[in-house]
């Protein structure tokens, strides 16, 4: 008989020295669809495996925790296949965080094919300091650049240090 109480309740264990831990796997611990495991910040971190995993270290399709790895990841350090959100986020799709690395990266330091951030490095970059192929920023460094200080092959800037300008001045002499 299926126990609904088991589905809706977390198993709490009171360990040594008053340590409170959460250890929950549904439907079974052998094949968890939902896994929630944490040491509550005391003791050795617990690893949660499952389709949906939440814990100190979480591995699953959807993962959330201090360190999370999965297709969709949320956490302090997030490694995601399609989406990663966290302080450090690394993904092959969208990543957002203080340090973001991915195809589309949003963050204070963003590295990717398309990057948006204070420091943006990528094919298409937008940021205070932007480095890449097509860039827009206060300091823009790349091939096609637009910014206050523009350093590159082609572009415009208040202080242009671009190949086109240098070649134009050289042709005058």
C-alpha positions, 0 to 999 in steps of 0.5 A: 500500500502506498503511504502518502505520509512518506511522500509528504514528510521529510525524514529528519535525523538528530545526530551527534551533538544536536546536529540536525540533518535532512535525508529524504529520497522519494519513492525509494533511496535506491532510485530517487526521483526527488532527493533532498540531503543536507547536513545543515551546515554541520559536519560532512556535506551530503550528496543528493542524486536524483531527477530533482536533487537538492542538497549540499552537493546536488547532481540531477536533471534539476539540481540546487545546492551549494554545488549543483550539477545538472541540466538546470542548476541553481547554487553557489557553484552551478554547472548546467547543461542548459541553464546555470544560475549561481555565484559561479555559473558554467553552462553550455546555454544560459549562465548568470552569476557573479562569474558566468561562463556559457554561450549566453553569459550574464554577470559581473565577469561574463565569458561566452559567445554573447556576454553581458557584464562589467567585464564581458569577453566573447564574440558579442560583448557588452560591458564596461570593459568589453573584449571580443569580435563585436564589442560595445563598452566604456573600454572596447577591445576587439575587431569591431569596437564602439566605446569611449576608448576604442581599441581594435580594427574598426570602430568608433570611440571618444579615444579611438585607437583603431586600425582604420584611424592609424592607417588614415593618418599614415596615408596623410604623411 
